[in-house]
Amino acid sequence: MKVFSAAALVALVGTASAFSTSSVKRASRTAMKESVLEEPVTVLPTQSQALPFMARPAALTGEMVGDVGFDPLGFAKTSEDLMNYREAEIKHARLAMLAAAGWPLSEIFDKKIAAVLNLAPLVDANDRAPSLLNGGLGKVSPIYWIGCLGVAAAVDLYGMKQKENANYTPGNLNFDPLGVYPKDKYGQEQMQLAELKNGRLAMIAITAFAVQEAVSSMGVVDESPLFFFPLLQTLHEYANSGYIQ
């Protein structure tokens, strides 16, 4: 009987030891899994990516698409400021892209359209579009300005309504009639980045158009016809003017 009791006691101790060891192993495996699942802590750079010789602006954490730490004058003090400036940037970028296309198109077709409608052309004798630097804005009909203000106000009111959505991001007007906006997050970020880059380039381009025409007193399409007219036509004009012998 004593032998049986001793054997039972040894078995119980062994079972308890095995149970304890397995519990410790399971607990250690669970801890390892939890440690693996934990997201790594992101260490923000101390210097600006765009201007490495300057400190990184505090509000520019790099999380926003197109953010390379460029804020040398320190406009964005908080994340709210950053969102407001991004909203303004996207609006100006979209308007600049329209203007960068519309400016040369007006210089190419304005006189032709005016001749068909028996109206006076808005571009001047040197094919320069009306602008603050070129002058000629007084020739534009007030109806056009009223229409522009009305469209701008309607778009702005629509954008303010979209801001009520919980998942709203700057510039997201939920306007995609052709369905080209990607469904996945990576694709969306790539398209947002492409829009920003093209918009920033367009803002530089439209400024260059105005300055170039004011300095040269010559239309952009006439000064660089290779970008706006057929190649054979441009080469023919170059030959007639003596550029090509």
HELIX and SHEET records of a PDB file:
HELIX    1   1 LYS A    2  LEU A   37  1                                  36    
HELIX    2   2 SER A   79  VAL A  116  1                                  38    
HELIX    3   3 LEU A  137  LYS A  139  5                                   3    
HELIX    4   4 PRO A  142  GLN A  162  1                                  21    
HELIX    5   5 LYS A  185  SER A  216  1                                  32    
HELIX    6   6 VAL A  220  GLU A  223  1                                   4    
HELIX    7   7 PRO A  225  PHE A  227  5                                   3    
HELIX    8   8 LEU A  231  SER A  241  1                                  11    
END                                                                             
